[in-house]
Structure formats: structure tokens, C-alpha cells
Amino acid sequence: MFRYLIAVFLALVLINGLLPFLRRFGVGTLPGDFELRIAGRVIRLPVASTLVLSGLCSLIARWI
């Protein structure tokens, strides 16, 4: 269980870093992706995009 939590956290960090590039393809704008504005800073939580990309990665891993 702990490994899955770490994997989801790392995926969120990776997607958050790549979000400006991935927005061109519609990632980060799905319903369920949260954008919080606190004290002039923007914090993005791409929960739905993480689930979609995780599903795609698991399908690719099963094919290989």
C-alpha cells in the first residue's frame, strides 16, 4: 500500500512539473484537476490526469 502511495505522489510531482508542456495535449484541464490560488501562488493538483496517465502506463506495461 505504501509503495502505491509513493508512486501516486511521484506521478503528481512529475505531471506538475511537465504540466505547461502537457497542457497543449489537454492534460491538466480534465474535470477533477484542481487549481488552487493561495496567497498569489498557484498550486495545481492534476488528479484526473494522473489517473488517466496511470491507466495508459499500466496498459503499455501489460503489452510489454
Buried (B, 14 or more C-beta within 10 A) or exposed (E): EEEEEEEBEEBBEEBBEEBEEBBEEEBBBBEEBEEEEEEEEEEBBBBBBBBBBBEEEEEEEEEE
